[in-house]
Amino acid sequence: MSGEDSEEAQARIFLTELEGHAHALIRRRGQWRDGEPNQAIEAELDQIRQQIRTIRRRFPQLPAPEF
């Protein structure tokens, strides 16, 4: 396996983890009414989206997570 292959494999695993974390945050967000907890969750979701964009720029062949 080449270095690029292992980097892509790691990126794929990380994307899967990010997607799972995003889904968990979205479920938590649904449990709160408007207010501070939702702002914190939205901020974390924004960070996850940014991380995903960064990974996908480097590895455009990886599938986009669905959330």
Predicted model as a PDB file, atoms N, CA, C, CB and O in Angstrom, pLDDT in the B-factor column:
MODEL        1                                                                  
ATOM      1  N   MET A   1       0.852  -1.185   0.000  1.00 50.00           N  
ATOM      2  CA  MET A   1       0.000   0.000   0.000  1.00 50.00           C  
ATOM      3  C   MET A   1       0.892   1.239   0.000  1.00 50.00           C  
ATOM      4  CB  MET A   1      -0.966   0.003   1.231  1.00 50.00           C  
ATOM      5  O   MET A   1       1.806   1.336   0.818  1.00 50.00           O  
ATOM      6  N   SER A   2       0.649   2.163  -0.878  1.00 56.00           N  
ATOM      7  CA  SER A   2       1.456   3.383  -0.955  1.00 56.00           C  
ATOM      8  C   SER A   2       1.050   4.363   0.139  1.00 56.00           C  
ATOM      9  CB  SER A   2       1.312   4.043  -2.339  1.00 56.00           C  
ATOM     10  O   SER A   2       0.020   4.200   0.792  1.00 56.00           O  
ATOM     11  N   GLY A   3       1.896   5.397   0.324  1.00 60.00           N  
ATOM     12  CA  GLY A   3       1.572   6.420   1.320  1.00 60.00           C  
ATOM     13  C   GLY A   3       0.264   7.113   1.021  1.00 60.00           C  
ATOM     14  O   GLY A   3      -0.503   7.414   1.936  1.00 60.00           O  
ATOM     15  N   GLU A   4       0.000   7.369  -0.237  1.00 66.00           N  
ATOM     16  CA  GLU A   4      -1.256   8.025  -0.620  1.00 66.00           C  
ATOM     17  C   GLU A   4      -2.452   7.150  -0.283  1.00 66.00           C  
ATOM     18  CB  GLU A   4      -1.255   8.358  -2.117  1.00 66.00           C  
ATOM     19  O   GLU A   4      -3.483   7.650   0.166  1.00 66.00           O  
ATOM     20  N   ASP A   5      -2.321   5.849  -0.497  1.00 90.00           N  
ATOM     21  CA  ASP A   5      -3.417   4.939  -0.182  1.00 90.00           C  
ATOM     22  C   ASP A   5      -3.728   4.951   1.316  1.00 90.00           C  
ATOM     23  CB  ASP A   5      -3.074   3.517  -0.639  1.00 90.00           C  
ATOM     24  O   ASP A   5      -4.896   4.959   1.706  1.00 90.00           O  
ATOM     25  N   SER A   6      -2.701   4.952   2.147  1.00 93.00           N  
ATOM     26  CA  SER A   6      -2.946   4.947   3.587  1.00 93.00           C  
ATOM     27  C   SER A   6      -3.538   6.285   4.039  1.00 93.00           C  
ATOM     28  CB  SER A   6      -1.640   4.654   4.353  1.00 93.00           C  
ATOM     29  O   SER A   6      -4.380   6.316   4.936  1.00 93.00           O  
ATOM     30  N   GLU A   7      -3.105   7.386   3.426  1.00 94.00           N  
ATOM     31  CA  GLU A   7      -3.684   8.694   3.763  1.00 94.00           C  
ATOM     32  C   GLU A   7      -5.160   8.739   3.383  1.00 94.00           C  
ATOM     33  CB  GLU A   7      -2.917   9.832   3.051  1.00 94.00           C  
ATOM     34  O   GLU A   7      -5.987   9.250   4.138  1.00 94.00           O  
ATOM     35  N   GLU A   8      -5.482   8.209   2.224  1.00 95.00           N  
ATOM     36  CA  GLU A   8      -6.881   8.180   1.791  1.00 95.00           C  
ATOM     37  C   GLU A   8      -7.713   7.303   2.720  1.00 95.00           C  
ATOM     38  CB  GLU A   8      -6.989   7.671   0.340  1.00 95.00           C  
ATOM     39  O   GLU A   8      -8.843   7.652   3.061  1.00 95.00           O  
ATOM     40  N   ALA A   9      -7.161   6.175   3.124  1.00 95.00           N  
ATOM     41  CA  ALA A   9      -7.883   5.280   4.036  1.00 95.00           C  
ATOM     42  C   ALA A   9      -8.140   5.979   5.372  1.00 95.00           C  
ATOM     43  CB  ALA A   9      -7.087   3.967   4.259  1.00 95.00           C  
ATOM     44  O   ALA A   9      -9.230   5.868   5.933  1.00 95.00           O  
ATOM     45  N   GLN A  10      -7.146   6.692   5.874  1.00 96.00           N  
ATOM     46  CA  GLN A  10      -7.333   7.428   7.127  1.00 96.00           C  
ATOM     47  C   GLN A  10      -8.381   8.523   6.960  1.00 96.00           C  
ATOM     48  CB  GLN A  10      -6.002   8.037   7.598  1.00 96.00           C  
ATOM     49  O   GLN A  10      -9.208   8.731   7.848  1.00 96.00           O  
ATOM     50  N   ALA A  11      -8.351   9.216   5.837  1.00 96.00           N  
ATOM     51  CA  ALA A  11      -9.334  10.271   5.580  1.00 96.00           C  
ATOM     52  C   ALA A  11     -10.738   9.681   5.517  1.00 96.00           C  
ATOM     53  CB  ALA A  11      -9.007  11.015   4.269  1.00 96.00           C  
ATOM     54  O   ALA A  11     -11.686  10.276   6.030  1.00 96.00           O  
ATOM     55  N   ARG A  12     -10.875   8.520   4.892  1.00 95.00           N  
ATOM     56  CA  ARG A  12     -12.184   7.867   4.787  1.00 95.00           C  
ATOM     57  C   ARG A  12     -12.722   7.519   6.185  1.00 95.00           C  
ATOM     58  CB  ARG A  12     -12.083   6.585   3.911  1.00 95.00           C  
ATOM     59  O   ARG A  12     -13.899   7.732   6.475  1.00 95.00           O  
ATOM     60  N   ILE A  13     -11.854   6.989   7.035  1.00 95.00           N  
ATOM     61  CA  ILE A  13     -12.255   6.632   8.401  1.00 95.00           C  
ATOM     62  C   ILE A  13     -12.652   7.892   9.171  1.00 95.00           C  
ATOM     63  CB  ILE A  13     -11.105   5.883   9.138  1.00 95.00           C  
ATOM     64  O   ILE A  13     -13.666   7.906   9.869  1.00 95.00           O  
ATOM     65  N   PHE A  14     -11.848   8.948   9.040  1.00 96.00           N  
ATOM     66  CA  PHE A  14     -12.140  10.190   9.746  1.00 96.00           C  
ATOM     67  C   PHE A  14     -13.462  10.787   9.273  1.00 96.00           C  
ATOM     68  CB  PHE A  14     -11.004  11.196   9.548  1.00 96.00           C  
ATOM     69  O   PHE A  14     -14.241  11.282  10.087  1.00 96.00           O  
ATOM     70  N   LEU A  15     -13.722  10.747   7.966  1.00 95.00           N  
ATOM     71  CA  LEU A  15     -15.004  11.243   7.456  1.00 95.00           C  
ATOM     72  C   LEU A  15     -16.178  10.470   8.052  1.00 95.00           C  
ATOM     73  CB  LEU A  15     -15.041  11.149   5.926  1.00 95.00           C  
ATOM     74  O   LEU A  15     -17.204  11.055   8.399  1.00 95.00           O  
ATOM     75  N   THR A  16     -16.021   9.170   8.166  1.00 95.00           N  
ATOM     76  CA  THR A  16     -17.077   8.345   8.760  1.00 95.00           C  
ATOM     77  C   THR A  16     -17.312   8.746  10.217  1.00 95.00           C  
ATOM     78  CB  THR A  16     -16.712   6.843   8.669  1.00 95.00           C  
ATOM     79  O   THR A  16     -18.453   8.847  10.665  1.00 95.00           O  
ATOM     80  N   GLU A  17     -16.229   8.971  10.942  1.00 96.00           N  
ATOM     81  CA  GLU A  17     -16.356   9.397  12.343  1.00 96.00           C  
ATOM     82  C   GLU A  17     -16.999  10.780  12.447  1.00 96.00           C  
ATOM     83  CB  GLU A  17     -14.979   9.409  13.026  1.00 96.00           C  
ATOM     84  O   GLU A  17     -17.856  11.008  13.301  1.00 96.00           O  
ATOM     85  N   LEU A  18     -16.586  11.690  11.584  1.00 96.00           N  
ATOM     86  CA  LEU A  18     -17.183  13.031  11.586  1.00 96.00           C  
ATOM     87  C   LEU A  18     -18.672  12.964  11.285  1.00 96.00           C  
ATOM     88  CB  LEU A  18     -16.481  13.935  10.563  1.00 96.00           C  
ATOM     89  O   LEU A  18     -19.468  13.661  11.915  1.00 96.00           O  
ATOM     90  N   GLU A  19     -19.049  12.136  10.332  1.00 95.00           N  
ATOM     91  CA  GLU A  19     -20.463  11.999   9.987  1.00 95.00           C  
ATOM     92  C   GLU A  19     -21.257  11.455  11.175  1.00 95.00           C  
ATOM     93  CB  GLU A  19     -20.631  11.076   8.763  1.00 95.00           C  
ATOM     94  O   GLU A  19     -22.344  11.951  11.473  1.00 95.00           O  
ATOM     95  N   GLY A  20     -20.725  10.447  11.849  1.00 95.00           N  
ATOM     96  CA  GLY A  20     -21.404   9.897  13.019  1.00 95.00           C  
ATOM     97  C   GLY A  20     -21.560  10.924  14.118  1.00 95.00           C  
ATOM     98  O   GLY A  20     -22.607  11.003  14.760  1.00 95.00           O  
ATOM     99  N   HIS A  21     -20.518  11.712  14.336  1.00 96.00           N  
ATOM    100  CA  HIS A  21     -20.577  12.750  15.369  1.00 96.00           C  
ATOM    101  C   HIS A  21     -21.608  13.815  14.989  1.00 96.00           C  
ATOM    102  CB  HIS A  21     -19.182  13.399  15.575  1.00 96.00           C  
ATOM    103  O   HIS A  21     -22.356  14.296  15.840  1.00 96.00           O  
ATOM    104  N   ALA A  22     -21.640  14.175  13.720  1.00 95.00           N  
ATOM    105  CA  ALA A  22     -22.620  15.168  13.260  1.00 95.00           C  
ATOM    106  C   ALA A  22     -24.040  14.659  13.471  1.00 95.00           C  
ATOM    107  CB  ALA A  22     -22.394  15.506  11.773  1.00 95.00           C  
ATOM    108  O   ALA A  22     -24.908  15.413  13.911  1.00 95.00           O  
ATOM    109  N   HIS A  23     -24.286  13.397  13.166  1.00 94.00           N  
ATOM    110  CA  HIS A  23     -25.629  12.837  13.374  1.00 94.00           C  
ATOM    111  C   HIS A  23     -26.002  12.854  14.858  1.00 94.00           C  
ATOM    112  CB  HIS A  23     -25.703  11.395  12.825  1.00 94.00           C  
ATOM    113  O   HIS A  23     -27.149  13.140  15.203  1.00 94.00           O  
ATOM    114  N   ALA A  24     -25.053  12.552  15.726  1.00 95.00           N  
ATOM    115  CA  ALA A  24     -25.322  12.593  17.169  1.00 95.00           C  
ATOM    116  C   ALA A  24     -25.656  14.014  17.614  1.00 95.00           C  
ATOM    117  CB  ALA A  24     -24.110  12.060  17.962  1.00 95.00           C  
ATOM    118  O   ALA A  24     -26.568  14.218  18.415  1.00 95.00           O  
ATOM    119  N   LEU A  25     -24.919  14.995  17.096  1.00 93.00           N  
ATOM    120  CA  LEU A  25     -25.205  16.392  17.450  1.00 93.00           C  
ATOM    121  C   LEU A  25     -26.573  16.820  16.945  1.00 93.00           C  
ATOM    122  CB  LEU A  25     -24.128  17.320  16.880  1.00 93.00           C  
ATOM    123  O   LEU A  25     -27.294  17.540  17.637  1.00 93.00           O  
ATOM    124  N   ILE A  26     -26.931  16.388  15.758  1.00 90.00           N  
ATOM    125  CA  ILE A  26     -28.233  16.749  15.194  1.00 90.00           C  
ATOM    126  C   ILE A  26     -29.351  16.155  16.053  1.00 90.00           C  
ATOM    127  CB  ILE A  26     -28.354  16.255  13.725  1.00 90.00           C  
ATOM    128  O   ILE A  26     -30.369  16.807  16.284  1.00 90.00           O  
ATOM    129  N   ARG A  27     -29.163  14.929  16.523  1.00 89.00           N  
ATOM    130  CA  ARG A  27     -30.168  14.329  17.424  1.00 89.00           C  
ATOM    131  C   ARG A  27     -30.269  15.122  18.725  1.00 89.00           C  
ATOM    132  CB  ARG A  27     -29.814  12.850  17.731  1.00 89.00           C  
ATOM    133  O   ARG A  27     -31.369  15.383  19.213  1.00 89.00           O  
ATOM    134  N   ARG A  28     -29.113  15.508  19.290  1.00 88.00           N  
ATOM    135  CA  ARG A  28     -29.124  16.304  20.525  1.00 88.00           C  
ATOM    136  C   ARG A  28     -29.784  17.650  20.299  1.00 88.00           C  
ATOM    137  CB  ARG A  28     -27.698  16.505  21.051  1.00 88.00           C  
ATOM    138  O   ARG A  28     -30.534  18.138  21.144  1.00 88.00           O  
ATOM    139  N   ARG A  29     -29.502  18.240  19.161  1.00 85.00           N  
ATOM    140  CA  ARG A  29     -30.076  19.547  18.842  1.00 85.00           C  
ATOM    141  C   ARG A  29     -31.604  19.467  18.849  1.00 85.00           C  
ATOM    142  CB  ARG A  29     -29.566  20.048  17.467  1.00 85.00           C  
ATOM    143  O   ARG A  29     -32.273  20.408  19.277  1.00 85.00           O  
ATOM    144  N   GLY A  30     -32.147  18.367  18.383  1.00 81.00           N  
ATOM    145  CA  GLY A  30     -33.588  18.184  18.354  1.00 81.00           C  
ATOM    146  C   GLY A  30     -34.216  18.084  19.733  1.00 81.00           C  
ATOM    147  O   GLY A  30     -35.427  18.254  19.881  1.00 81.00           O  
ATOM    148  N   GLN A  31     -33.398  17.808  20.748  1.00 79.00           N  
ATOM    149  CA  GLN A  31     -33.910  17.678  22.117  1.00 79.00           C  
ATOM    150  C   GLN A  31     -33.997  19.017  22.836  1.00 79.00           C  
ATOM    151  CB  GLN A  31     -33.031  16.735  22.912  1.00 79.00           C  
ATOM    152  O   GLN A  31     -34.616  19.107  23.896  1.00 79.00           O  
ATOM    153  N   TRP A  32     -33.390  20.054  22.280  1.00 73.00           N  
ATOM    154  CA  TRP A  32     -33.363  21.358  22.930  1.00 73.00           C  
ATOM    155  C   TRP A  32     -34.296  22.333  22.229  1.00 73.00           C  
ATOM    156  CB  TRP A  32     -31.941  21.915  22.953  1.00 73.00           C  
ATOM    157  O   TRP A  32     -34.519  22.257  21.020  1.00 73.00           O  
ATOM    158  N   ARG A  33     -34.823  23.231  23.006  1.00 68.00           N  
ATOM    159  CA  ARG A  33     -35.543  24.359  22.412  1.00 68.00           C  
ATOM    160  C   ARG A  33     -34.513  25.419  22.051  1.00 68.00           C  
ATOM    161  CB  ARG A  33     -36.640  24.934  23.392  1.00 68.00           C  
ATOM    162  O   ARG A  33     -33.313  25.217  22.239  1.00 68.00           O  
ATOM    163  N   ASP A  34     -34.978  26.539  21.537  1.00 63.00           N  
ATOM    164  CA  ASP A  34     -34.062  27.621  21.181  1.00 63.00           C  
ATOM    165  C   ASP A  34     -33.226  28.027  22.390  1.00 63.00           C  
ATOM    166  CB  ASP A  34     -34.840  28.834  20.636  1.00 63.00           C  
ATOM    167  O   ASP A  34     -33.684  27.975  23.532  1.00 63.00           O  
ATOM    168  N   GLY A  35     -32.002  28.428  22.113  1.00 62.00           N  
ATOM    169  CA  GLY A  35     -31.174  28.922  23.201  1.00 62.00           C  
ATOM    170  C   GLY A  35     -29.736  28.490  23.090  1.00 62.00           C  
ATOM    171  O   GLY A  35     -29.276  28.034  22.044  1.00 62.00           O  
ATOM    172  N   GLU A  36     -29.047  28.644  24.180  1.00 63.00           N  
ATOM    173  CA  GLU A  36     -27.601  28.448  24.232  1.00 63.00           C  
ATOM    174  C   GLU A  36     -27.140  27.055  23.800  1.00 63.00           C  
ATOM    175  CB  GLU A  36     -27.120  28.711  25.617  1.00 63.00           C  
ATOM    176  O   GLU A  36     -26.190  26.958  23.024  1.00 63.00           O  
ATOM    177  N   PRO A  37     -27.761  25.986  24.261  1.00 73.00           N  
ATOM    178  CA  PRO A  37     -27.259  24.675  23.824  1.00 73.00           C  
ATOM    179  C   PRO A  37     -27.257  24.524  22.301  1.00 73.00           C  
ATOM    180  CB  PRO A  37     -28.101  23.567  24.442  1.00 73.00           C  
ATOM    181  O   PRO A  37     -26.325  23.954  21.733  1.00 73.00           O  
ATOM    182  N   ASN A  38     -28.295  25.032  21.644  1.00 83.00           N  
ATOM    183  CA  ASN A  38     -28.332  24.934  20.186  1.00 83.00           C  
ATOM    184  C   ASN A  38     -27.216  25.746  19.546  1.00 83.00           C  
ATOM    185  CB  ASN A  38     -29.684  25.401  19.657  1.00 83.00           C  
ATOM    186  O   ASN A  38     -26.668  25.328  18.526  1.00 83.00           O  
ATOM    187  N   GLN A  39     -26.869  26.884  20.110  1.00 86.00           N  
ATOM    188  CA  GLN A  39     -25.786  27.695  19.555  1.00 86.00           C  
ATOM    189  C   GLN A  39     -24.470  26.944  19.633  1.00 86.00           C  
ATOM    190  CB  GLN A  39     -25.677  29.037  20.292  1.00 86.00           C  
ATOM    191  O   GLN A  39     -23.675  26.986  18.694  1.00 86.00           O  
ATOM    192  N   ALA A  40     -24.233  26.261  20.737  1.00 87.00           N  
ATOM    193  CA  ALA A  40     -23.008  25.480  20.891  1.00 87.00           C  
ATOM    194  C   ALA A  40     -22.989  24.308  19.906  1.00 87.00           C  
ATOM    195  CB  ALA A  40     -22.875  24.966  22.339  1.00 87.00           C  
ATOM    196  O   ALA A  40     -21.956  24.008  19.307  1.00 87.00           O  
ATOM    197  N   ILE A  41     -24.111  23.666  19.748  1.00 90.00           N  
ATOM    198  CA  ILE A  41     -24.203  22.538  18.813  1.00 90.00           C  
ATOM    199  C   ILE A  41     -24.006  23.030  17.387  1.00 90.00           C  
ATOM    200  CB  ILE A  41     -25.566  21.815  18.950  1.00 90.00           C  
ATOM    201  O   ILE A  41     -23.290  22.396  16.612  1.00 90.00           O  
ATOM    202  N   GLU A  42     -24.625  24.142  17.030  1.00 91.00           N  
ATOM    203  CA  GLU A  42     -24.462  24.694  15.683  1.00 91.00           C  
ATOM    204  C   GLU A  42     -23.004  25.062  15.426  1.00 91.00           C  
ATOM    205  CB  GLU A  42     -25.364  25.927  15.491  1.00 91.00           C  
ATOM    206  O   GLU A  42     -22.495  24.840  14.328  1.00 91.00           O  
ATOM    207  N   ALA A  43     -22.334  25.620  16.422  1.00 94.00           N  
ATOM    208  CA  ALA A  43     -20.923  25.972  16.260  1.00 94.00           C  
ATOM    209  C   ALA A  43     -20.084  24.716  16.020  1.00 94.00           C  
ATOM    210  CB  ALA A  43     -20.408  26.734  17.501  1.00 94.00           C  
ATOM    211  O   ALA A  43     -19.183  24.717  15.181  1.00 94.00           O  
ATOM    212  N   GLU A  44     -20.381  23.655  16.754  1.00 96.00           N  
ATOM    213  CA  GLU A  44     -19.639  22.409  16.564  1.00 96.00           C  
ATOM    214  C   GLU A  44     -19.937  21.789  15.200  1.00 96.00           C  
ATOM    215  CB  GLU A  44     -19.977  21.413  17.678  1.00 96.00           C  
ATOM    216  O   GLU A  44     -19.038  21.259  14.548  1.00 96.00           O  
ATOM    217  N   LEU A  45     -21.192  21.855  14.770  1.00 95.00           N  
ATOM    218  CA  LEU A  45     -21.540  21.352  13.443  1.00 95.00           C  
ATOM    219  C   LEU A  45     -20.822  22.148  12.352  1.00 95.00           C  
ATOM    220  CB  LEU A  45     -23.061  21.412  13.229  1.00 95.00           C  
ATOM    221  O   LEU A  45     -20.385  21.578  11.353  1.00 95.00           O  
ATOM    222  N   ASP A  46     -20.702  23.454  12.541  1.00 96.00           N  
ATOM    223  CA  ASP A  46     -19.966  24.277  11.574  1.00 96.00           C  
ATOM    224  C   ASP A  46     -18.504  23.839  11.499  1.00 96.00           C  
ATOM    225  CB  ASP A  46     -20.056  25.771  11.955  1.00 96.00           C  
ATOM    226  O   ASP A  46     -17.930  23.787  10.411  1.00 96.00           O  
ATOM    227  N   GLN A  47     -17.903  23.526  12.640  1.00 97.00           N  
ATOM    228  CA  GLN A  47     -16.517  23.056  12.652  1.00 97.00           C  
ATOM    229  C   GLN A  47     -16.389  21.722  11.920  1.00 97.00           C  
ATOM    230  CB  GLN A  47     -16.008  22.919  14.097  1.00 97.00           C  
ATOM    231  O   GLN A  47     -15.433  21.505  11.176  1.00 97.00           O  
ATOM    232  N   ILE A  48     -17.341  20.844  12.133  1.00 97.00           N  
ATOM    233  CA  ILE A  48     -17.332  19.547  11.449  1.00 97.00           C  
ATOM    234  C   ILE A  48     -17.457  19.752   9.946  1.00 97.00           C  
ATOM    235  CB  ILE A  48     -18.478  18.641  11.967  1.00 97.00           C  
ATOM    236  O   ILE A  48     -16.736  19.124   9.171  1.00 97.00           O  
ATOM    237  N   ARG A  49     -18.359  20.619   9.532  1.00 94.00           N  
ATOM    238  CA  ARG A  49     -18.521  20.895   8.094  1.00 94.00           C  
ATOM    239  C   ARG A  49     -17.222  21.420   7.490  1.00 94.00           C  
ATOM    240  CB  ARG A  49     -19.658  21.913   7.862  1.00 94.00           C  
ATOM    241  O   ARG A  49     -16.851  21.041   6.379  1.00 94.00           O  
ATOM    242  N   GLN A  50     -16.532  22.293   8.222  1.00 96.00           N  
ATOM    243  CA  GLN A  50     -15.268  22.837   7.734  1.00 96.00           C  
ATOM    244  C   GLN A  50     -14.219  21.734   7.615  1.00 96.00           C  
ATOM    245  CB  GLN A  50     -14.766  23.953   8.665  1.00 96.00           C  
ATOM    246  O   GLN A  50     -13.478  21.691   6.633  1.00 96.00           O  
ATOM    247  N   GLN A  51     -14.148  20.854   8.591  1.00 96.00           N  
ATOM    248  CA  GLN A  51     -13.199  19.744   8.524  1.00 96.00           C  
ATOM    249  C   GLN A  51     -13.498  18.847   7.326  1.00 96.00           C  
ATOM    250  CB  GLN A  51     -13.237  18.924   9.824  1.00 96.00           C  
ATOM    251  O   GLN A  51     -12.583  18.384   6.644  1.00 96.00           O  
ATOM    252  N   ILE A  52     -14.767  18.608   7.079  1.00 94.00           N  
ATOM    253  CA  ILE A  52     -15.162  17.778   5.940  1.00 94.00           C  
ATOM    254  C   ILE A  52     -14.770  18.457   4.629  1.00 94.00           C  
ATOM    255  CB  ILE A  52     -16.683  17.501   5.967  1.00 94.00           C  
ATOM    256  O   ILE A  52     -14.252  17.799   3.726  1.00 94.00           O  
ATOM    257  N   ARG A  53     -15.009  19.762   4.514  1.00 94.00           N  
ATOM    258  CA  ARG A  53     -14.623  20.486   3.294  1.00 94.00           C  
ATOM    259  C   ARG A  53     -13.113  20.382   3.063  1.00 94.00           C  
ATOM    260  CB  ARG A  53     -15.048  21.975   3.386  1.00 94.00           C  
ATOM    261  O   ARG A  53     -12.664  20.190   1.933  1.00 94.00           O  
ATOM    262  N   THR A  54     -12.341  20.508   4.132  1.00 96.00           N  
ATOM    263  CA  THR A  54     -10.889  20.424   4.015  1.00 96.00           C  
ATOM    264  C   THR A  54     -10.463  19.038   3.530  1.00 96.00           C  
ATOM    265  CB  THR A  54     -10.224  20.744   5.364  1.00 96.00           C  
ATOM    266  O   THR A  54      -9.624  18.926   2.636  1.00 96.00           O  
ATOM    267  N   ILE A  55     -11.022  18.007   4.098  1.00 95.00           N  
ATOM    268  CA  ILE A  55     -10.692  16.639   3.688  1.00 95.00           C  
ATOM    269  C   ILE A  55     -11.106  16.402   2.246  1.00 95.00           C  
ATOM    270  CB  ILE A  55     -11.373  15.614   4.610  1.00 95.00           C  
ATOM    271  O   ILE A  55     -10.359  15.802   1.474  1.00 95.00           O  
ATOM    272  N   ARG A  56     -12.288  16.866   1.881  1.00 94.00           N  
ATOM    273  CA  ARG A  56     -12.776  16.607   0.521  1.00 94.00           C  
ATOM    274  C   ARG A  56     -12.004  17.392  -0.533  1.00 94.00           C  
ATOM    275  CB  ARG A  56     -14.251  16.948   0.425  1.00 94.00           C  
ATOM    276  O   ARG A  56     -11.924  16.959  -1.683  1.00 94.00           O  
ATOM    277  N   ARG A  57     -11.435  18.537  -0.163  1.00 95.00           N  
ATOM    278  CA  ARG A  57     -10.561  19.240  -1.111  1.00 95.00           C  
ATOM    279  C   ARG A  57      -9.310  18.407  -1.375  1.00 95.00           C  
ATOM    280  CB  ARG A  57     -10.172  20.646  -0.569  1.00 95.00           C  
ATOM    281  O   ARG A  57      -8.812  18.361  -2.500  1.00 95.00           O  
ATOM    282  N   ARG A  58      -8.812  17.757  -0.346  1.00 95.00           N  
ATOM    283  CA  ARG A  58      -7.600  16.937  -0.486  1.00 95.00           C  
ATOM    284  C   ARG A  58      -7.902  15.597  -1.142  1.00 95.00           C  
ATOM    285  CB  ARG A  58      -6.953  16.706   0.880  1.00 95.00           C  
ATOM    286  O   ARG A  58      -7.078  15.066  -1.887  1.00 95.00           O  
ATOM    287  N   PHE A  59      -9.086  15.049  -0.866  1.00 95.00           N  
ATOM    288  CA  PHE A  59      -9.487  13.740  -1.383  1.00 95.00           C  
ATOM    289  C   PHE A  59     -10.876  13.842  -2.029  1.00 95.00           C  
ATOM    290  CB  PHE A  59      -9.488  12.674  -0.244  1.00 95.00           C  
ATOM    291  O   PHE A  59     -11.849  13.334  -1.471  1.00 95.00           O  
ATOM    292  N   PRO A  60     -10.982  14.492  -3.198  1.00 94.00           N  
ATOM    293  CA  PRO A  60     -12.304  14.692  -3.812  1.00 94.00           C  
ATOM    294  C   PRO A  60     -12.990  13.384  -4.206  1.00 94.00           C  
ATOM    295  CB  PRO A  60     -12.169  15.572  -5.035  1.00 94.00           C  
ATOM    296  O   PRO A  60     -14.202  13.368  -4.422  1.00 94.00           O  
ATOM    297  N   GLN A  61     -12.244  12.301  -4.303  1.00 94.00           N  
ATOM    298  CA  GLN A  61     -12.824  11.014  -4.675  1.00 94.00           C  
ATOM    299  C   GLN A  61     -13.626  10.382  -3.534  1.00 94.00           C  
ATOM    300  CB  GLN A  61     -11.728  10.066  -5.117  1.00 94.00           C  
ATOM    301  O   GLN A  61     -14.396   9.451  -3.765  1.00 94.00           O  
ATOM    302  N   LEU A  62     -13.454  10.873  -2.321  1.00 93.00           N  
ATOM    303  CA  LEU A  62     -14.212  10.311  -1.200  1.00 93.00           C  
ATOM    304  C   LEU A  62     -15.663  10.804  -1.250  1.00 93.00           C  
ATOM    305  CB  LEU A  62     -13.553  10.694   0.157  1.00 93.00           C  
ATOM    306  O   LEU A  62     -15.922  11.942  -1.642  1.00 93.00           O  
ATOM    307  N   PRO A  63     -16.595   9.952  -0.855  1.00 89.00           N  
ATOM    308  CA  PRO A  63     -18.003  10.368  -0.882  1.00 89.00           C  
ATOM    309  C   PRO A  63     -18.292  11.439   0.170  1.00 89.00           C  
ATOM    310  CB  PRO A  63     -18.918   9.158  -0.656  1.00 89.00           C  
ATOM    311  O   PRO A  63     -17.699  11.457   1.248  1.00 89.00           O  
ATOM    312  N   ALA A  64     -19.205  12.313  -0.173  1.00 85.00           N  
ATOM    313  CA  ALA A  64     -19.609  13.356   0.769  1.00 85.00           C  
ATOM    314  C   ALA A  64     -20.516  12.747   1.832  1.00 85.00           C  
ATOM    315  CB  ALA A  64     -20.329  14.527   0.036  1.00 85.00           C  
ATOM    316  O   ALA A  64     -21.451  12.020   1.498  1.00 85.00           O  
ATOM    317  N   PRO A  65     -20.256  13.032   3.104  1.00 81.00           N  
ATOM    318  CA  PRO A  65     -21.161  12.539   4.153  1.00 81.00           C  
ATOM    319  C   PRO A  65     -22.550  13.129   3.991  1.00 81.00           C  
ATOM    320  CB  PRO A  65     -20.610  12.874   5.547  1.00 81.00           C  
ATOM    321  O   PRO A  65     -22.721  14.215   3.437  1.00 81.00           O  
ATOM    322  N   GLU A  66     -23.526  12.406   4.478  1.00 81.00           N  
ATOM    323  CA  GLU A  66     -24.929  12.858   4.372  1.00 81.00           C  
ATOM    324  C   GLU A  66     -25.429  13.253   5.748  1.00 81.00           C  
ATOM    325  CB  GLU A  66     -25.843  11.744   3.759  1.00 81.00           C  
ATOM    326  O   GLU A  66     -25.667  12.405   6.609  1.00 81.00           O  
ATOM    327  N   PHE A  67     -25.582  14.544   5.939  1.00 74.00           N  
ATOM    328  CA  PHE A  67     -26.215  15.066   7.157  1.00 74.00           C  
ATOM    329  C   PHE A  67     -26.626  16.477   6.914  1.00 74.00           C  
ATOM    330  CB  PHE A  67     -25.278  14.981   8.375  1.00 74.00           C  
ATOM    331  O   PHE A  67     -27.181  17.120   7.804  1.00 74.00           O  
TER     332      PHE A  67                                                      
ENDMDL                                                                          
END                                                                             
